[in-house]
């Protein structure tokens, strides 16, 4: 009887302990199940990108660098085949040659033979004027003595005046031939030369665009057209990423921004680098517009929360951090940890 009683008490104790264990396990499971896990805010590493494009259309002749290659500022990246530009250059050079010839003609003036002929005509006019003057003086004396008619005198005087005008005209022709073109014509010819030189300079600048160079040090991140493909004016040919200028962009709901301000520092980690911890400094914040707002699902006491774009830079350079890698911020409740 005593043994049965002891056995019954032992069973009761065992059952009680079992119940306590079960209750403890249920409570522990409930604790873990009801405690919300820490949320994360995922961002993405980005870097400055420079797009390479040309001013003139052409075909891709050859590349000197491929995707992933490192380049230095001033390195030639790609050659374009631009036959139309070369044709324009020949046209501009021909126009300059014509303008220079016209300018030389304006500066030099008439030919030697033309100047000599004009001089001889002037000398002939002078000789005729001399004879006409003597004849007029002789007839005038006779007229004054009354032995010459007024009609004859008038005829000789008219001839003399005509020779005066002829001499003046011949002298003007000679001086004009000797001087050459007018000042206005010379200025116009010189301006045409300058215009032609400007056209050549413009076309030569386009010729220089047939070999595109790297504006910065960096890495070729993308190449768009293939060799032989036609590209238009301003069409993208390749992108260069500056891996020395890397930042992280986050999209954060405004009710989580309490601990994030311009100049604040936050802790994050990079999964692609083995959860490498990194400290970031916030330098940019801007709302992402109404399209990125979190809409309220209830009408009682709720409101629309906007989403902000937040950018932060690592305080120290992170080796092997590349654009596109995820960077994680942890948050507990509404606090960034």
Secondary structure, 3 states (H helix, E strand, C coil): CHHHHHHHHHHHHHHHHHHHHHHHHHHHHHHHHHCCCCEEEEEEEEEEEEEEECCCCEEEEEECCCCCCEECCCCEEEEEECHHHHHHHHHHHHHHHHHHHHHHHHHHCCCHHHHHHHHHHHHHHHHHHHHHHHHHHHHHHHHHHCCCCHHHHHHHHHHHHHHHHHHHHHHHHHHHHHHCCCHHHHHHHHHHHHHHHHHHHHHHHHHHCCEEECCCCEEEEEECCCCCCEECCCCEEEEEEEEEEEEEEEEEEHHHCCCCCCCCEEEEEEHHHCCEEEEEEEEEEEECCHHHCECCCCCCCCCCECEEEEEEEECCCCCCCCCCCEEEEEEECCEEC
